[in-house]
Amino acid sequence: MPEHTPDSRKPAAKKHVLVCGGAGYIGSHMARWLAERDHRVTVLDDLSTGHREAVRWGELVEADIGDADALDRVFGNARFDAVMHFCARSLVGESVADPYAYYTSNVGSTLVLLQAMRRHGVDRLVFSSTAAVFGQPQSARIDEDHPRQPINPYGASKAMVERILADAATAYGLRSVALRYFNAAGASPDGVIGESHAPETHLVPNVLRAALGTGPALKVFGDDWPTPDGTCVRDYVHVDDLADAHLRALDFLDAQAGAHAFNLGNGTGFSVREVIAAAEAVSGRAIPYSIEPRRAGDPAVLVAASDRARAALGWRPAYDRLEPIIETALRWHAAQSF
């Protein structure tokens, strides 16, 4: 199993971190990473999409980040050194059908959180952003200088928050890092926590559910894309690698003022057919699937250039191959099927 290389820098001071959305997929892995490195963790989550049982590290405060009174109570009861913000609506199709809900939740509620942080003197934020801020790719690998032209309300809402963070750095001195994930995948290597959404829209869990018989046959949206095998190509980054990047971003803010953004991916693309083949090899099972029409708005290829995160944060993904990522996800999904 891949291991993360120990950070050779001087160990950072231990912090009390408020993890908003810490009952969700990436947030729960982040809470574990923080707690296992002796940081104090408080999880804030309204459990609308998160899972109470995923909060095993730190205290859970059940509240909505859009509730200013609740946030004043949370910030008034403890002194936080930083906030990590994972709360968001994140379904692209739903955002197109109901944009008001996405702007209210992803932008409006984030403003409420930022205002509460300012009232209570908390000036450091690590924000969960997305590759969807870029829209249709204009280059083979997407770096931070790529034009940001989101094509759906989900991506637009995240881009708006990034703009707010830049303005807040100038006006209020807020220090922030926005981390733009490409395709988060995998689970904790011990299988204790993993990816569980309802509905599930991500490829890797849907491939494994089809393999295990706990979900329907996989739908592959198009086999006539301009790619080597005709299926879409995506960049998959392990959830623990994302947690590592967040931890490094937290340390980065100790020395760096301003608003910063980094793209997070492996820098290698894998097609849908390659994911299916890897999952079949790892699971030893055939995966049933059907070819469906393309979905409007899907790019053929979406791959990150993460050179800037490597240089500035010292970040390097430990999981740089597809099979180990899928192995960790399979361990989690198999445990849920019993």
DOBAKOL-110046 format. One record per residue (C-alpha): residue in one letter; x, y, z. Coordinates in Angstrom, 3 decimals, decimal comma, m for minus. Layout:
residues N
+----+----------+----------+----------+
| aa |        x |        y |        z |
+----+----------+----------+----------+
|  A |        X |        Y |        Z |
...
+----+----------+----------+----------+
//
This chain:
residues 338
+----+----------+----------+----------+
| aa |        x |        y |        z |
+----+----------+----------+----------+
|  M |    0,000 |    0,000 |    0,000 |
|  P |    1,377 |    3,455 |   m0,851 |
|  E |    2,702 |    5,502 |    2,027 |
|  H |    2,964 |    9,240 |    2,365 |
|  T |    6,493 |   10,526 |    2,630 |
|  P |    7,101 |   12,181 |    6,005 |
|  D |    7,322 |   15,944 |    5,812 |
|  S |   10,910 |   17,020 |    6,459 |
|  R |    9,892 |   20,525 |    7,497 |
|  K |    9,806 |   21,622 |   11,129 |
|  P |    6,616 |   20,230 |   12,698 |
|  A |    3,839 |   22,819 |   12,766 |
|  A |    2,257 |   23,968 |   16,001 |
|  K |   m0,803 |   21,964 |   16,990 |
|  K |   m4,026 |   23,701 |   16,086 |
|  H |   m7,722 |   23,573 |   16,856 |
|  V |   m9,444 |   23,215 |   13,483 |
|  L |  m13,149 |   23,568 |   12,753 |
|  V |  m13,921 |   21,081 |    9,968 |
|  C |  m17,149 |   22,192 |    8,295 |
|  G |  m18,660 |   19,251 |    6,468 |
|  G |  m16,545 |   16,813 |    8,458 |
|  A |  m19,231 |   14,104 |    8,341 |
|  G |  m18,897 |   13,851 |    4,557 |
|  Y |  m16,550 |   11,849 |    2,363 |
|  I |  m13,479 |   14,066 |    2,158 |
|  G |  m14,223 |   15,936 |    5,388 |
|  S |  m14,264 |   12,773 |    7,506 |
|  H |  m10,911 |   11,668 |    6,087 |
|  M |   m9,575 |   15,154 |    6,860 |
|  A |  m10,794 |   15,001 |   10,451 |
|  R |   m8,986 |   11,704 |   10,884 |
|  W |   m5,753 |   13,068 |    9,390 |
|  L |   m5,831 |   16,059 |   11,718 |
|  A |   m6,624 |   14,025 |   14,841 |
|  E |   m3,957 |   11,423 |   14,099 |
|  R |   m1,401 |   14,244 |   13,906 |
|  D |   m2,473 |   15,562 |   17,305 |
|  H |   m4,488 |   18,536 |   16,119 |
|  R |   m7,717 |   19,200 |   17,960 |
|  V |  m10,787 |   18,689 |   15,749 |
|  T |  m14,325 |   19,987 |   15,957 |
|  V |  m16,666 |   18,829 |   13,182 |
|  L |  m19,559 |   21,060 |   12,166 |
|  D |  m22,130 |   19,345 |    9,937 |
|  D |  m25,897 |   19,498 |    9,506 |
|  L |  m25,902 |   15,805 |    8,453 |
|  S |  m28,055 |   16,575 |    5,397 |
|  T |  m25,654 |   14,529 |    3,265 |
|  G |  m22,975 |   13,559 |    5,793 |
|  H |  m23,049 |   10,562 |    8,106 |
|  R |  m22,990 |   10,712 |   11,899 |
|  E |  m21,089 |    7,411 |   12,043 |
|  A |  m18,255 |    8,923 |    9,976 |
|  V |  m17,454 |   11,381 |   12,780 |
|  R |  m15,020 |    9,274 |   14,791 |
|  W |  m12,349 |   11,929 |   15,301 |
|  G |  m13,278 |   15,065 |   17,189 |
|  E |  m16,462 |   16,480 |   18,619 |
|  L |  m19,537 |   16,765 |   16,374 |
|  V |  m21,556 |   19,970 |   16,453 |
|  E |  m24,745 |   19,523 |   14,462 |
|  A |  m25,427 |   22,880 |   12,786 |
|  D |  m25,856 |   24,586 |    9,425 |
|  I |  m23,059 |   26,902 |    8,263 |
|  G |  m25,760 |   29,231 |    6,960 |
|  D |  m27,123 |   29,761 |   10,494 |
|  A |  m25,334 |   32,831 |   11,864 |
|  D |  m26,652 |   32,373 |   15,417 |
|  A |  m25,483 |   28,771 |   15,528 |
|  L |  m22,056 |   29,778 |   14,235 |
|  D |  m21,754 |   32,491 |   16,891 |
|  R |  m22,396 |   29,844 |   19,526 |
|  V |  m19,798 |   27,508 |   18,016 |
|  F |  m17,129 |   30,190 |   17,682 |
|  G |  m18,048 |   31,636 |   21,071 |
|  N |  m17,558 |   28,306 |   22,843 |
|  A |  m14,060 |   27,556 |   21,548 |
|  R |  m11,027 |   29,261 |   20,082 |
|  F |  m10,250 |   27,980 |   16,595 |
|  D |   m6,964 |   28,527 |   14,812 |
|  A |   m8,383 |   27,754 |   11,379 |
|  V |  m11,416 |   26,527 |    9,468 |
|  M |  m11,544 |   23,854 |    6,779 |
|  H |  m14,657 |   24,231 |    4,656 |
|  F |  m16,033 |   21,155 |    2,839 |
|  C |  m19,768 |   21,972 |    2,963 |
|  A |  m21,370 |   22,218 |   m0,476 |
|  R |  m23,995 |   20,990 |   m2,842 |
|  S |  m22,015 |   19,253 |   m5,587 |
|  L |  m24,242 |   17,610 |   m8,210 |
|  V |  m23,756 |   19,275 |  m11,581 |
|  G |  m27,121 |   18,240 |  m13,037 |
|  E |  m28,984 |   19,322 |   m9,929 |
|  S |  m27,216 |   22,682 |  m10,038 |
|  V |  m28,500 |   23,253 |  m13,581 |
|  A |  m32,050 |   22,346 |  m12,548 |
|  D |  m32,015 |   24,357 |   m9,299 |
|  P |  m29,341 |   27,076 |   m9,453 |
|  Y |  m30,899 |   29,169 |   m6,672 |
|  A |  m30,304 |   26,307 |   m4,216 |
|  Y |  m26,654 |   26,098 |   m5,246 |
|  Y |  m25,967 |   29,810 |   m4,981 |
|  T |  m27,784 |   29,958 |   m1,636 |
|  S |  m25,882 |   26,995 |   m0,199 |
|  N |  m22,448 |   27,287 |   m1,763 |
|  V |  m22,126 |   31,079 |   m1,884 |
|  G |  m24,636 |   32,502 |    0,587 |
|  S |  m23,856 |   30,070 |    3,407 |
|  T |  m20,123 |   30,476 |    2,846 |
|  L |  m20,536 |   34,226 |    3,287 |
|  V |  m22,305 |   33,597 |    6,586 |
|  L |  m19,373 |   31,404 |    7,671 |
|  L |  m16,780 |   33,974 |    6,595 |
|  Q |  m18,589 |   36,764 |    8,431 |
|  A |  m18,717 |   34,634 |   11,585 |
|  M |  m15,000 |   33,921 |   11,276 |
|  R |  m14,320 |   37,654 |   11,024 |
|  R |  m16,503 |   38,469 |   14,028 |
|  H |  m14,604 |   35,933 |   16,109 |
|  G |  m11,089 |   36,691 |   14,885 |
|  V |  m10,395 |   33,487 |   12,929 |
|  D |   m8,309 |   34,465 |    9,910 |
|  R |   m7,293 |   31,190 |    8,221 |
|  L |   m9,361 |   29,085 |    5,846 |
|  V |   m8,709 |   26,064 |    3,649 |
|  F |  m11,527 |   25,848 |    1,097 |
|  S |  m12,705 |   22,826 |   m0,859 |
|  S |  m12,976 |   23,987 |   m4,463 |
|  T |  m13,235 |   22,051 |   m7,721 |
|  A |  m11,930 |   21,617 |  m11,248 |
|  A |  m15,425 |   22,676 |  m12,348 |
|  V |  m14,330 |   26,312 |  m11,968 |
|  F |  m12,471 |   25,913 |  m15,287 |
|  G |  m15,282 |   24,706 |  m17,559 |
|  Q |  m14,302 |   23,140 |  m20,869 |
|  P |  m10,539 |   22,409 |  m20,920 |
|  Q |   m8,474 |   24,379 |  m23,385 |
|  S |   m5,267 |   22,388 |  m22,847 |
|  A |   m4,279 |   18,759 |  m22,266 |
|  R |   m3,369 |   19,446 |  m18,626 |
|  I |   m5,062 |   22,180 |  m16,628 |
|  D |   m2,888 |   24,433 |  m14,488 |
|  E |   m3,851 |   27,375 |  m12,296 |
|  D |   m3,488 |   29,851 |  m15,176 |
|  H |   m6,138 |   28,104 |  m17,251 |
|  P |   m9,145 |   30,394 |  m17,923 |
|  R |  m11,929 |   30,006 |  m15,378 |
|  Q |  m15,146 |   29,769 |  m17,383 |
|  P |  m17,488 |   27,431 |  m15,477 |
|  I |  m20,304 |   25,947 |  m17,545 |
|  N |  m22,725 |   25,064 |  m14,726 |
|  P |  m23,981 |   26,700 |  m11,518 |
|  Y |  m21,992 |   24,308 |   m9,341 |
|  G |  m18,686 |   25,378 |  m10,879 |
|  A |  m19,812 |   29,010 |  m10,960 |
|  S |  m20,685 |   28,927 |   m7,251 |
|  K |  m17,213 |   27,672 |   m6,342 |
|  A |  m15,572 |   30,267 |   m8,599 |
|  M |  m17,614 |   32,977 |   m6,853 |
|  V |  m16,321 |   31,843 |   m3,463 |
|  E |  m12,750 |   31,945 |   m4,770 |
|  R |  m13,349 |   35,558 |   m5,827 |
|  I |  m14,802 |   36,366 |   m2,405 |
|  L |  m11,706 |   34,908 |   m0,738 |
|  A |   m9,434 |   37,083 |   m2,874 |
|  D |  m11,449 |   40,171 |   m1,951 |
|  A |  m11,464 |   39,174 |    1,731 |
|  A |   m7,669 |   38,856 |    1,707 |
|  T |   m7,389 |   42,451 |    0,508 |
|  A |  m10,098 |   43,931 |    2,714 |
|  Y |   m9,827 |   41,926 |    5,936 |
|  G |   m6,487 |   40,102 |    5,843 |
|  L |   m8,095 |   36,664 |    5,577 |
|  R |   m5,505 |   34,013 |    4,723 |
|  S |   m6,918 |   31,282 |    2,503 |
|  V |   m6,072 |   28,394 |    0,230 |
|  A |   m8,596 |   27,046 |   m2,278 |
|  L |   m7,833 |   23,479 |   m3,353 |
|  R |   m9,344 |   22,495 |   m6,689 |
|  Y |   m9,895 |   18,748 |   m6,751 |
|  F |  m10,194 |   16,799 |   m9,930 |
|  N |  m11,749 |   13,342 |   m9,271 |
|  A |  m11,537 |   12,322 |   m5,614 |
|  A |  m11,548 |    8,539 |   m5,189 |
|  G |  m10,597 |    5,736 |   m2,821 |
|  A |  m11,071 |    5,202 |    0,901 |
|  S |   m9,006 |    4,939 |    4,055 |
|  P |   m6,649 |    1,948 |    3,632 |
|  D |   m8,078 |    0,200 |    6,706 |
|  G |  m11,610 |    0,406 |    5,300 |
|  V |  m12,988 |    2,300 |    8,301 |
|  I |  m14,367 |    5,239 |    6,289 |
|  G |  m15,078 |    5,648 |    2,599 |
|  E |  m17,270 |    7,189 |   m0,062 |
|  S |  m21,036 |    7,045 |    0,435 |
|  H |  m23,360 |    9,383 |   m1,447 |
|  A |  m27,081 |    9,258 |   m2,184 |
|  P |  m27,467 |    9,366 |   m5,085 |
|  E |  m24,038 |    8,068 |   m6,059 |
|  T |  m22,739 |    9,813 |   m9,178 |
|  H |  m18,991 |    9,081 |   m9,047 |
|  L |  m17,497 |    6,495 |  m11,372 |
|  V |  m15,307 |    4,422 |   m9,034 |
|  P |  m18,013 |    3,627 |   m6,445 |
|  N |  m20,544 |    2,925 |   m9,183 |
|  V |  m18,111 |    0,546 |  m10,914 |
|  L |  m17,529 |   m1,293 |   m7,629 |
|  R |  m21,216 |   m1,432 |   m6,744 |
|  A |  m21,844 |   m3,022 |  m10,132 |
|  A |  m19,017 |   m5,516 |   m9,504 |
|  L |  m20,319 |   m6,437 |   m6,046 |
|  G |  m23,954 |   m6,635 |   m7,111 |
|  T |  m24,964 |   m3,932 |   m4,640 |
|  G |  m25,816 |   m1,486 |   m7,417 |
|  P |  m27,108 |   m1,535 |  m10,974 |
|  A |  m25,067 |   m2,227 |  m14,089 |
|  L |  m22,749 |    0,663 |  m14,879 |
|  K |  m23,748 |    3,244 |  m17,470 |
|  V |  m20,917 |    4,476 |  m19,673 |
|  F |  m21,847 |    7,798 |  m21,219 |
|  G |  m20,419 |    7,660 |  m24,713 |
|  D |  m17,800 |    5,501 |  m26,433 |
|  D |  m17,173 |    7,858 |  m29,336 |
|  W |  m15,143 |   10,569 |  m27,598 |
|  P |  m11,863 |   11,755 |  m29,184 |
|  T |   m9,784 |    9,642 |  m26,785 |
|  P |   m7,688 |    6,492 |  m27,345 |
|  D |  m10,533 |    4,098 |  m26,479 |
|  G |  m13,519 |    6,393 |  m27,071 |
|  T |  m14,441 |    6,898 |  m23,399 |
|  C |  m13,889 |    9,984 |  m21,242 |
|  V |  m10,551 |   10,444 |  m19,509 |
|  R |  m10,321 |   11,746 |  m15,952 |
|  D |   m7,660 |   12,376 |  m13,304 |
|  Y |   m8,251 |   10,355 |  m10,105 |
|  V |   m6,669 |   11,497 |   m6,841 |
|  H |   m6,877 |    9,483 |   m3,625 |
|  V |   m8,832 |   10,995 |   m0,755 |
|  D |   m5,871 |   10,605 |    1,626 |
|  D |   m3,702 |   12,530 |   m0,832 |
|  L |   m6,300 |   15,298 |   m0,694 |
|  A |   m6,182 |   15,250 |    3,114 |
|  D |   m2,393 |   15,509 |    2,953 |
|  A |   m2,681 |   18,554 |    0,675 |
|  H |   m5,120 |   20,234 |    3,078 |
|  L |   m2,774 |   19,678 |    5,991 |
|  R |    0,094 |   21,169 |    4,014 |
|  A |   m2,104 |   24,107 |    3,017 |
|  L |   m2,834 |   24,737 |    6,697 |
|  D |    0,911 |   24,892 |    7,400 |
|  F |    1,434 |   27,065 |    4,292 |
|  L |   m0,898 |   29,709 |    5,754 |
|  D |    1,371 |   30,048 |    8,793 |
|  A |    3,897 |   31,775 |    6,537 |
|  Q |    1,839 |   33,117 |    3,638 |
|  A |   m0,711 |   35,926 |    3,672 |
|  G |   m3,259 |   36,398 |    0,902 |
|  A |   m5,575 |   34,128 |   m1,084 |
|  H |   m4,041 |   31,185 |   m2,928 |
|  A |   m5,388 |   28,394 |   m5,158 |
|  F |   m3,872 |   25,076 |   m6,183 |
|  N |   m5,007 |   22,304 |   m8,529 |
|  L |   m4,890 |   18,777 |   m7,098 |
|  G |   m4,636 |   15,717 |   m9,312 |
|  N |   m2,253 |   12,950 |  m10,277 |
|  G |   m1,464 |   14,539 |  m13,608 |
|  T |   m2,335 |   11,251 |  m15,316 |
|  G |   m5,641 |   10,559 |  m17,009 |
|  F |   m7,484 |    7,232 |  m17,027 |
|  S |  m10,381 |    6,417 |  m19,335 |
|  V |  m13,665 |    4,915 |  m18,189 |
|  R |  m12,706 |    1,636 |  m19,852 |
|  E |   m9,379 |    1,671 |  m18,004 |
|  V |  m11,192 |    2,172 |  m14,689 |
|  I |  m13,481 |   m0,763 |  m15,496 |
|  A |  m10,514 |   m2,975 |  m16,426 |
|  A |   m8,618 |   m2,023 |  m13,257 |
|  A |  m11,672 |   m2,711 |  m11,098 |
|  E |  m12,160 |   m6,107 |  m12,760 |
|  A |   m8,504 |   m6,968 |  m12,115 |
|  V |   m8,658 |   m5,855 |   m8,479 |
|  S |  m12,032 |   m7,444 |   m7,671 |
|  G |  m11,726 |  m10,563 |   m9,821 |
|  R |  m15,254 |   m9,944 |  m11,086 |
|  A |  m16,720 |   m8,999 |  m14,429 |
|  I |  m18,429 |   m5,623 |  m14,392 |
|  P |  m21,676 |   m5,328 |  m16,316 |
|  Y |  m22,120 |   m2,068 |  m18,186 |
|  S |  m24,044 |   m0,489 |  m21,029 |
|  I |  m23,068 |    2,255 |  m23,445 |
|  E |  m25,368 |    5,264 |  m23,183 |
|  P |  m25,459 |    8,546 |  m25,142 |
|  R |  m22,987 |   11,241 |  m24,206 |
|  R |  m24,036 |   13,671 |  m21,485 |
|  A |  m24,155 |   17,301 |  m22,519 |
|  G |  m21,330 |   19,355 |  m21,022 |
|  D |  m18,953 |   16,461 |  m20,338 |
|  P |  m15,411 |   17,235 |  m21,544 |
|  A |  m13,548 |   14,417 |  m23,288 |
|  V |  m10,407 |   14,831 |  m21,160 |
|  L |   m9,932 |   16,468 |  m17,761 |
|  V |   m6,448 |   16,163 |  m16,270 |
|  A |   m4,694 |   18,349 |  m13,693 |
|  A |   m1,301 |   19,981 |  m13,739 |
|  S |   m0,397 |   20,059 |  m10,025 |
|  D |    3,140 |   21,412 |  m10,347 |
|  R |    2,315 |   24,502 |   m8,323 |
|  A |    1,007 |   22,471 |   m5,363 |
|  R |    4,104 |   20,309 |   m5,501 |
|  A |    6,396 |   23,342 |   m5,471 |
|  A |    4,572 |   25,527 |   m2,928 |
|  L |    3,169 |   22,875 |   m0,575 |
|  G |    5,706 |   20,100 |   m1,040 |
|  W |    2,750 |   17,870 |   m1,961 |
|  R |    3,180 |   14,685 |   m3,934 |
|  P |    0,425 |   12,088 |   m4,294 |
|  A |    1,328 |    8,760 |   m2,724 |
|  Y |   m1,286 |    7,001 |   m4,853 |
|  D |   m0,067 |    7,548 |   m8,394 |
|  R |   m1,561 |    4,388 |   m9,916 |
|  L |   m5,191 |    3,488 |  m10,451 |
|  E |   m5,211 |   m0,038 |   m8,994 |
|  P |   m4,185 |    0,897 |   m5,411 |
|  I |   m6,834 |    3,636 |   m5,368 |
|  I |   m9,489 |    1,137 |   m6,411 |
|  E |   m8,210 |   m1,461 |   m3,917 |
|  T |   m8,901 |    0,886 |   m1,001 |
|  A |  m12,347 |    1,732 |   m2,364 |
|  L |  m13,165 |   m1,966 |   m2,863 |
|  R |  m12,215 |   m2,762 |    0,732 |
|  W |  m14,688 |   m0,128 |    1,941 |
|  H |  m17,539 |   m1,085 |   m0,395 |
|  A |  m17,133 |   m4,805 |    0,276 |
|  A |  m17,422 |   m4,162 |    4,007 |
|  Q |  m20,686 |   m2,283 |    3,444 |
|  S |  m22,223 |   m5,160 |    1,483 |
|  F |  m22,367 |   m7,508 |    4,499 |
+----+----------+----------+----------+
//
